[in-house]
């Protein structure tokens, strides 16, 4: 096995250009995912799925006064109200003096490129009955389209809602971390295309170290809301191969706050099932034995 | 910048990571605002108030870089006593001709200019901006300024009431933080923070850069926006120094190149002015009026003669004025919008549209289409069938019944074009950097490069020429590039070599200083001379920045002479020493007796800092050793422009032609010289009209490219922004009953279009003139056909109002009305428009 590689997505420097979405589709020949105006900020992609392997989320927020200033401001983001976009947002009264901005405008716009997490303990892989999903020599998780039978077990198994089935095709698809490029010694297409290095690719250990340093730096700049997501090997999925630096709670980005590998309880469940079966067998045996008398 | 130049924005992020503080000033909160340290919302069309207040802040508090300002700018120069400022005339400068709506700039001149004897120079000074505003616009002066005294009277104490410094102080005195709040909607605290940041980060040890895009240019005072930025940067000593400057982000790859080797009507390659039909009878007369004789522009004869030699080769001789007579001439304004009116009037019969989609991308789309429909022939070259090529069968005027296909006589020729990866050539970016591009793949089908198209069109035309004299210019034209491949593609490198120029021995020249006025050299564009030095395509150099110094001189090639920072003599003090170790770039090496440094010095290599020009000196010899702005007549950076601008020597805030509020600074509401048209096809929203209460601004999104020709047909881009939408504040939405994700109709006197609604707190209403002003934002990428994403045309809404200097449209600030729901169709739409026009 080669060294474990992964993605570190530093959302504090994401500019929302969506080059990752486009580069991913170009390289992997992923079809378009429909032309839907969603009226959710600048996000018309919606979420990850069979035909979207990178998804940039846009979250418009209001930093409460007096923390007046955008991402550089000393905002305690943990307490930020994550306002959705919509007519109901506006609550403020008119400013009194000339030049005052009326109402309470959005002054923080979070952008984050989401992707398959390539979990250490991957439920999709556990439940796949055909072996279409497998762990590569890079410790990434990949679906083999020619083996997938479209059973769809992997879809509800994913704690992040990453994998999906294509309606017209039936099979399941998701990010491969550009398995073909990795084998060719290249970095994945999204990381290659990212203009600001918000998406970084490399050996996971190095990325984790770099990410810790980045969090320390940001905290030093007063941006104490910065935190890592998916970097903890003791979390419910054993840590992610693709982890993130977030500027707010995971829920704000549509990420589960405490993901758990859905197959975590399987051994115990099988144990209980076996116990139940044994009990049942015992009861039946007892019943027969009794009748014989 | 993150929004429209995401790839370039990586360097802003890099600078930020190294400690730079980033401010973003924009009417809407964009992806750039999201990443900036501080975002300042501004009402569209009021940037001169903000910049003027920053200038005032610098002057009032004595925060200018005094040594730099004294030595390198015209701050101490004394201006004619005839000059009257907008302070004196309530928003007008002296010399205004109300009838002709233009200025006679003679009273703006340097003191003593009146006595200058040289007739040509005198005439030029007097006619100055007026002549060029009429014929072409002041950037006819090209990379040199207009003629002006090389050694004017000065007061180095800056106390003379008529010195530029004092005039500037008085002019900008009313641009206060309170005025910024009132006009722009920027709160005083935010202004103070910006003012503090730019002054604290300027001077010997530090520099500040300004970056702008069409948000600064597309206004009826657009050129003056840039002047205001230039004044501020000169006062702070941020020009000609590393990390300083005013960086113009262009709207499209190689737009810089298309003004260097121009697609503009009023200039020739290298910013040489286009001759006028009636004023410039011969080469001498042309050169006498073509700008300054002092400074490097004084070598204009060498540049012009070498250009004529490049085009007409052996046929161009001293005896026949180097075939100066072969050049086409101007008779007036032949800009884009004037051409469209000419089409409607039937005086323009044919039209080449190349890589552009004016039916969608230009202001007043209906006007554009009326013009297109009245042509004899139209050639459209593009990657796909854009709306400009299909308007006759599916344009919006067909739906309303204003046009019928059977009535349109225009014969349309569509020529499929090769994309940038399907042909070789150069891109010139905003840093003046030429980068050679290899062809990656062959173009599909009948698609061909532009070079192929024009070359073979030229060859076909030449085959049809007669012996008549009228055909002589084309018969004698040099038109002989090597061809290769099955389609006889002309060699782009041969064209680049021709542009570079050759000497008497036929070898490629290395620098424009080698150009001669006697016809012994040829050069297709003097500023590009050196791009093929040593017979090597210097633009194709690809040495990594990791293998060379910070300036990276061996990546591509920058004009002029591979200089990466223009006017970099200013990075050293008047004695030639770097202002500071931290900001050192070029300096005078006393021992070797030459200028040296990290960049190619933008100065004569062996001219010592203490050089003083003798009287009567011409060209660069008239520039002293301590003045860095070598293209200007006096070598100085012009805080005050004594000639060259059509609408005044100093930037002045005027409201956009369509504005919901009066001008808070002067009785004059709008730029008195702006170009407006009194024609029924060109309607305007009355200023301050309650029918059009909202400020309208237009812009681009990362996901699409300009008028959509390169993005709407690509599913991977179109799915990211599939529909036209308007951005409105939550309060406006509530007031009008607009539903997020629903529909709205946006109306001006030009058009009514429909768009999906995006309600967002990123759009900020402002309290101005005692009331709340709502702004409406519209991206302009959509059109009715030709792609997987279609929508109404935003530019149909915009007025035909032009800046008087460069004739750019006021595309960034207008007024509109907004109504909930979709727009009416057919006749009902016309009735709605009529209702709004009548009021």
Contacts between the chains, C-beta under 8 A, distances in Angstrom:
chain1	res1	chain2	res2	distance
A	13	B	13	5.6
A	13	B	17	8.0
A	13	B	35	7.3
A	15	B	2	4.2
A	15	B	6	5.8
A	15	B	9	6.0
A	15	B	13	7.5
A	15	B	31	5.3
A	15	B	32	7.9
A	15	B	34	7.5
A	15	B	35	5.7
A	16	B	2	7.5
A	16	B	31	4.9
A	16	B	34	7.1
A	16	B	702	7.2
A	17	B	2	7.1
A	17	B	6	3.9
A	17	B	31	7.3
A	17	B	702	4.9
A	18	B	702	6.8
A	18	B	703	6.4
A	18	B	720	5.4
A	19	B	6	6.8
A	21	B	716	7.7
A	21	B	720	6.8
A	22	B	716	4.9
A	22	B	717	6.7
A	22	B	720	7.6
A	25	B	716	5.0
A	26	B	716	6.6
A	31	B	715	7.8
A	32	B	715	3.9
A	32	B	716	6.5
A	32	B	718	7.8
A	32	B	719	4.8
A	32	B	788	7.9
A	33	B	719	6.1
A	34	B	719	6.7
A	35	B	715	8.0
A	35	B	718	6.3
A	35	B	719	5.3
A	35	B	722	3.8
A	35	B	723	7.8
A	35	B	788	6.2
A	35	B	789	6.2
A	36	B	722	6.5
A	37	B	722	5.4
A	37	B	723	4.2
A	37	B	725	6.6
A	37	B	741	7.1
A	37	B	756	5.1
A	38	B	741	7.4
A	39	B	725	7.7
A	39	B	740	4.9
A	39	B	741	3.3
A	39	B	756	6.8
A	39	B	757	7.1
A	39	B	758	5.8
A	39	B	759	7.8
A	41	B	758	7.9
A	41	B	760	7.0
A	42	B	31	7.9
A	42	B	701	7.6
A	42	B	721	7.5
A	44	B	719	6.8
A	44	B	720	5.9
A	44	B	721	6.3
A	44	B	722	6.0
A	45	B	719	7.5
A	45	B	720	6.8
A	60	B	760	6.3
A	60	B	761	6.3
A	60	B	762	6.3
A	62	B	761	6.4
A	69	B	37	7.5
A	69	B	38	5.8
A	69	B	39	7.7
A	70	B	33	6.9
A	70	B	34	7.2
A	70	B	36	6.4
A	70	B	37	7.0
A	70	B	38	6.5
A	70	B	39	5.5
A	71	B	34	6.8
A	71	B	35	6.9
A	72	B	36	7.7
A	72	B	37	4.1
A	72	B	38	6.8
A	83	B	761	7.5
A	85	B	740	6.7
A	85	B	758	7.7
A	85	B	759	6.5
A	85	B	760	5.7
A	85	B	761	7.6
A	86	B	730	7.5
A	86	B	740	5.0
A	86	B	759	6.0
A	87	B	730	5.3
A	87	B	733	4.7
A	87	B	734	5.4
A	87	B	738	7.5
A	87	B	739	7.2
A	87	B	740	6.0
A	87	B	759	5.1
A	88	B	730	7.7
A	89	B	730	5.1
A	89	B	759	7.8
A	89	B	761	5.8
A	90	B	729	7.2
A	90	B	730	3.2
A	90	B	731	5.3
A	90	B	734	6.8
A	90	B	761	6.8
A	94	B	767	6.6
A	94	B	772	6.3
A	95	B	767	5.4
A	96	B	767	7.8
A	97	B	181	7.1
A	97	B	767	7.2
A	98	B	178	7.7
A	98	B	181	5.0
A	98	B	182	4.5
A	98	B	767	5.9
A	98	B	768	6.5
A	98	B	770	7.9
A	99	B	180	7.2
A	99	B	181	2.9
A	99	B	182	6.2
A	99	B	184	7.1
A	99	B	185	5.0
A	99	B	186	6.0
A	99	B	187	5.3
A	99	B	188	7.5
A	99	B	766	6.9
A	99	B	767	6.7
A	99	B	768	7.4
A	100	B	185	7.9
A	100	B	187	6.5
A	100	B	766	7.6
A	100	B	767	4.9
A	101	B	41	6.2
A	101	B	185	6.9
A	101	B	187	7.6
A	101	B	764	4.7
A	101	B	765	7.3
A	101	B	766	6.2
A	101	B	767	7.8
A	102	B	729	7.9
A	102	B	731	6.7
A	102	B	764	7.3
A	102	B	765	4.2
A	102	B	766	6.7
A	102	B	767	5.7
A	102	B	772	5.2
A	103	B	729	6.6
A	103	B	730	6.7
A	103	B	731	5.3
A	103	B	761	7.2
A	103	B	764	7.4
A	103	B	765	6.4
A	104	B	761	6.9
A	105	B	29	7.3
A	105	B	41	7.6
A	105	B	729	7.8
A	105	B	761	4.7
A	105	B	762	7.0
A	105	B	763	7.9
A	105	B	764	4.5
A	106	B	29	6.1
A	106	B	760	6.5
A	106	B	761	3.5
A	106	B	762	4.8
A	107	B	29	7.0
A	107	B	39	6.7
A	108	B	34	7.4
A	109	B	29	6.7
A	109	B	31	7.3
A	109	B	33	7.1
A	109	B	34	3.8
A	109	B	762	7.0
A	110	B	34	7.7
A	111	B	31	7.2
A	111	B	34	6.6
A	195	B	6	5.3
A	195	B	7	5.0
A	195	B	9	6.7
A	195	B	10	4.3
A	196	B	9	7.1
A	196	B	10	5.0
A	196	B	13	4.6
A	197	B	10	7.6
